[in-house]
Amino acid sequence: MTYFLRSGNTFRPSDEAALDLHTKLPAGNFIIKADQFGNLFFEQIDSFEIKGKIYGDCLKNTDRIINTFTSREASTGVMLTGEKGSGKTLLAKNLAASCHKTGIPCIVINSAWHGDNFNKLIQDIEQECMVLFDEFEKVYDRDQQEAILTLLDGVFPSKKLFVLTCNDKYRVDQHMRNRPGRIFYMLDFKGLDQDFILEYCMDNLKNKHYSEGVCKIATLFGEFNFDMLKALCEEMNRYDETPQEAIRMLNAKPEFDEGGKYNIQLFKNNVEIPADKIQQDEFRGNPLGPKGFEVDYYTPSKDREDDDDYNCEQVKSTDLVHLDSVKGMFTFGTGSGIKVILTRVKEKAYNYYDF
């Protein structure tokens, strides 16, 4: 039986002879620290506070993950990927809050702890426990990531819910990707969809007439995140402005956005160029970026039979003639008989177990 010696907010693995022993860690959040001799211990910190209404799939995903963790005999790993403000941190916090309700503690890993002493400390927690690696790929370098693979393998007898948040999943060790035995779920957080944006606007915008305009603004970004939406609505309410006016000074600029993926349709003198004649059948980037974009395509050669001529059309952001925010469709006309339609390809979040 493992005991934990409490001293203030500190919990240390100890023996039965010590005072103030606990056979379990209480529900709450803890971080790991080391004393001057290198001995590791837990220190309790404030619990996560979630204010206001929770939008999107956060509650559904929380219930699914907790139910999976509860029903499985082994430990369960979950990786949440996406840019800041995309919703992954909210899900991680909500998972911790849900665990607290059932008496399960959460260990927050914010330093690159690894090695035998760290593994033993985690496995000394014989109760069910959530272990949250926040911004995993930033805290752990490649070698340190490899060092904790054993911890995620589930070979230890205790049962843990390992949750890793990261901005760039490709900086995570390759032996964690496509390995459900280590990371059972992977959720890739993309930009907000229109239903999410409209629901938030209806709840929070004073002038709800501008809701459709917010959706159009969101279309200009490849991944319009919650931080942008919240700040935009806040600014509109404060100054009673349209979305276009409110975003002017915000730190949310379409030209900084890497954009999304688009299908390309090309018309020349009102005749559509076949899709197989367009060199890139999908465009990735920002259609309204300051440099514009190019469309490469082939047309039958006038000089050589059974051959094609290479063509390149330069399209500028100022050539935009129509924007359909619902379909994510940008229509450009260059004034020289060229029309280009970019239609956003909706990249759905994926994971190892079909939600």
C-alpha positions, 0 to 999 in steps of 0.5 A: 500500500502506498501512502502520501505524507501531507505537509501543507499543499505538498504530498510525498510518497511515504511509509506508514510510520510518517504522520498525516498519511493519505492512502489516496491523493484528493481530487484536485490539481497537482504539479511535480516538484523536487527537493534539494536532494532530488526527491520528487513530490506533489504540490497542490495547485488551484483547480481549473475554473470554467466560466460561462457556457461551453460551446461546440462538442466539448461536453460530448467529447468529455463524456466520451473520453471519460466513459472510454477511460472508465470502461477500459482496463488499461490506461488511456492516452488522448492527444489534443492538437490545434492552435491556441484558442482552438478549444483543445485547452478547454476540453483538457480543463473540462476533463480535469473538472469532470474527473474531480467530480468523481474523486480523480486527481489531475497531475499537471506536467509543465516541466520535462519530467522523465526517467525512472524516478518520474515513472515511479512517482506516477505509478505510486499513485495506485488510484485512477488519475489524470495526467495532463501534459500541457503544450507537450511538444514545447516542453519535451524535446525529441529525446525526452519524448522517447523517454516517456514512451514506456509510461504511455505503454500501459505496462504498469498496473495502475490506470491513468488517463494521459492527456497531451495538448500540443500545437503541432502534432508533427513535432510529437514523436512518431512512435506516438502517432498511429499507436492507439496502444499509447495514444488511444484518441487523437482530436485535431482541432480546426477552425470554428464552423458556422453553426458554432459561430452563429450560436455564440453570436446569438448568445453574446452579440448585442446587435444580432443582425451582425451575426452573418457578417461575423460568419463572412469575416470568419471565412477570410481565415483558414482557421478562425478560432475562439479567441478571435470570435470572442474578441471580435464580438467584445469589440463590436459590443463595446463600440457598436460597430460592424464586424468589418469596423471592429476587426480593423484594429484587432490582432486578427488579420487574414493576411497572417493566416496560413489559410485553408485548402480549396478546390479550384475552378477556372473559367477562360472566356466563360469556358471552364478549363477541365479539372485535370488540366489544372496543375494543382487541383487544390489550393492551400493558402489564403485567397486574400493574402497580400501576394495573391496566388497563381493558378497553373493550367494547360490548354491545347497547343496551337502549334503542336498536335497532341500536346498542351501549352503551359499557362499561369494566371496571377490572381490578386486579392483585389480581384475578389468579386463575390464571397459566399460565407456559407459555402466558403466560396471565393469568386475572382475575376481578373478583367481579362476573361479569367474567372477563378472560383476557390471553394474551401474543403472542410477538413474535419477533425480526425481521431483514432476512434470514430466519434 
